[in-house]
């Protein structure tokens, strides 16, 4: 485990106007069965009281920072990984949830000597709504176990979607941060996938075939706000990935991926619209009561 001066894991939360959720997110980190971690919280100049909610938590493992101005997701996410002290790092958005054994089970994978050469441990995830209700119990695009990076990237392109998972799903070695270029929102929808591919340049992926976290879809989430641009941005991302010959992506992979991406994007957009509609109906019912 970590030394007296260095925690074994850094959990870092970049947040912006997450007041309805940030308390639950922080509690989910503090409630981990594995407790050798530091928790860094970076508030991106919120205007809704998020900072005050985060500041109300008293725990020696927490360090809270506030940006003097709004940096946007790319700037705040990169700041969130700029001062980590842990051996491993997990970034959790300000509305997502870690299940109690998440850190314990992911750290255990890295601690197994047979897993030397793994650069990213990911898990399946649950999709929840703004109220915390489960929408999808387990998203499973890739089976469990160790996967070569080329295999993962080709499958991702063919499926036309994020098979690795959002930031909350992953844990990776901190020493990789200095070897990669960080988070890039040039293609906003794929900011997390771009980062994962950089990490996979340095080793394999290990997938835990169990839902160890929850990704929230809400009116507040950045992913829902850019959902309608999904198809265009994922195509742009796939073509960028295919240019790098080390990824082993073929023209057939790209062709199949574009078809699947269109289907995935239509399904996602319908889901977001259905969610927005039901959320609006719930709000109207509350206002009427």
N, C-alpha and C positions, 0 to 999 in steps of 0.2 A: 504494500500500500504506500501512500504518499509519505514523505518525510514530515517532520514537525513544521517545516517552513513551506512545504509544497504539497497541496492537495493532490489526490490521485486523479480527480476529474474536475474539470471546469464546466459548469452549466452556465450558459450566458443567455440572457433574455433581452433582445432588442424590442422595445415596445413603443407604440404611438397610439394614443387615444383608445386604450384597451380597458377603460375603467370598469365595464361590466364583467370582465373576465380575468383581469390580472391577479386578483386575489386568489382565485381558484388555481390559476397557473402556478403561482409562487408556492401555494400550499402543496401542490402535487409534487414539486421538487423537494420541499422540506420533509415530505412524508416518505421519501425513498427508503427502502430497506438497506441500501448501501449509503453510508453517510460520510464517506471521506471525499467531500467535494467542497468547492467554493461556488457561490452563486453571484454572478455579476449581472446587474440589471442596468440597461442603458435606455433612459427615457429620451425620445426624440422630440423634445420640447412639446409635450402633450398639452392640450388645452381643456381636458375634461376631468382633471383630478387624478389621473392615473399615477402620477408621481407621488402624490400624498398617500394614496392607497399602498403603494410599494414601500414608502417610507415608514408606514405604520408597523411593519414587520420587524420584530426584534430578534435577530439571530446573528451570531458572530460570523457565520459563513457568508453573509450577504454584504455585498458592496453595491451601492446605488450611485449612479452617475446621471447627470442631466445635461443634454446638449444645449448650448447657448442659443442655437437656432436649429430649425428643422433640417436634417440632412437627407431625408428620404430613406427608403429601405436599403438601397445599396450602401450609402454612406454610413448609416447606423449599424447595419449588419457587419460591415468591415470594422467599425470601431468596436463592436461587441466582441470581436476575436483578436483585438490588438494587444490586450494585456493579460492574456490567460496565463495561469501558473500551473495548471493541472497537466498531467501526462496525457490525458485524453480530453476531448472537447465535445460538448453537445450544445447546439444552438436551438432554443425553443422560442417560437414566436409568442407574443403576449396574450394569445387567446387559446393556445394549445395545452394539452394535458399529458403528463407522464403517469403511467400506471405504476404502482408501488415497487415492482421488481425490475423496472426498466434498466436502471443503471447497473444493478447487480448482475443481471443476465448478460448485458452487453459487455461489461468489463470482463466477465468470466471467459468470454470468447477470446478476447485479446490475451488473457492470462494463460491460456492453453498453449504450451510450447509447439504443438502441432499446427497452430494457426499463425506461425511466423510468416511474414509476407502478406498478411491481410492489412489493407489500409483503411477499410471502411466496414463497420458492422452496422447493419440495418435490421429493422424488424418490420413486421406487418403493422398496419394501423387501423384504428376505428375512426369512422367519420361521424361527427356529432354536429348538432345544430346550435343555435345561439343559446337555447335553454339547456344544453347538455344532453338532449335526447339523442340516442343512437340512431343514425340513419343507415349506416352500413356497419355491421359488427366486425368484419374483417376484410380488408382489401388485400387481395392476394394475386399479384401479377407475376410473381416469380417464386418458385419453390425454395424451401429452406436449404441451407448448406453453403459450402464455399463455391464461388463462381469466378472464373477468369474474367478480367476486365473486358477483353475483346468480346467474349460471349455475352456479357451484360449489355454492352453498348449496342451490339448488333440487334439483340432482342428488343432493346428499347426503341431503336429506329423502326424495326419491323412492326411493333405494336403501336407506334405513334402516340405514346403516352409515357408518363413518369412511372416506371416500374420499380424504382428504388425507394421512392417516398419523399415526403417533404423534409425540411431540416430537422424537425422533431424526431424523425425516425432514425437518424444516423448518429454514430459515435466514431470519432477518428483521432489519430495521434496528433498531439499539439505540434510536434516538430515538423509536421507537413506544412503548417501555415507559412513558414518562411520560404518554402519551396514552390508555392503556387501563387497565383496573382489575385486571389481573393474573390469576393462576390462581385459579379458584373451584371448590371441591369440593362445592358445594351439590348438584350431581348428579355424584357421584364418577366414574362411568364415562365421562363426557364432559368431564372437566377439560381435556383437550388440545383437543378440538373447540371448546369455549367460547372458549378462548384464540385459536385460529385464526380464528374468526369475528370476534373483536374486532380482530385484525390486518387482516383483509380489509375492515374498514370504512375502511381507509386506502389501499387499492390492490388490484391484481389478484393472482392466483395464477399462478405459472409452475411447470409440472411438468416435471422431467427424466425422460424415459421410460427410466430405467435404475435398477437397484437399486444404491444407493450406501451402504446401511446395513443392519443386521440388528436386528430386534426379537425379543427372547427371550421365549419362553413357558416358565415353570418354576413349580415349587411355591412359589418365593420371590417371584414377581412379583405386584405389586399387582393388575394386570389380571386375573390368573387367580383371585385371591381374590374379586374382585367379579363374576366372569364370570356367575354365576347370576342376578345382578340386572340383567343387560344389557338385556333387553326393556323392563322397567318404566322403567328410567332413560333409555333412548334415546327412548322415547315421550314422557316428560316433557320431555326436551331438545328434541325436534322441535316439540312444541306451544309451547314457549317461543320458539323461533326463528320459528315461523309468526306469532306475535302482532306481530312487528316488520314493518310493511308494506314497509319498504325492502328486505326480503329477497325479496319477490315470490313467496312461497310460497302456492300455491292450495290449496283444499280437496281437489282431486283429487291434488295432490302429497302431501298429508298422508295421504290414504286409501291410496294406492299404497305410500307409505313404511311405514305400519303393517303392511301385509301382508308386505313385504320384510323388515322388521325382525324379524317373528316367525320367518321362515325363517332369517335370518342368526343370530338368537339361538339357535335350536335347533341349527343347524350348529356354532356356536361352543361351546355347552355340551357337545355330543357330542364335539367335538375336545378340550376340556379334560378331560373324563372319560376319554377314550381315552388322553390323555397321562398323566394321573394313574395310570391302571391300568398302563400300560407302565412308568412310572417305578417304581411299587411292585414290579412283577415283577423289574425289573433290580436293585433294592435287595435283594430276597429272594434272588436268585441269588448276589449278591455275599456276602451274609451266610452262605449255605450253603456257599460255596466255601472 
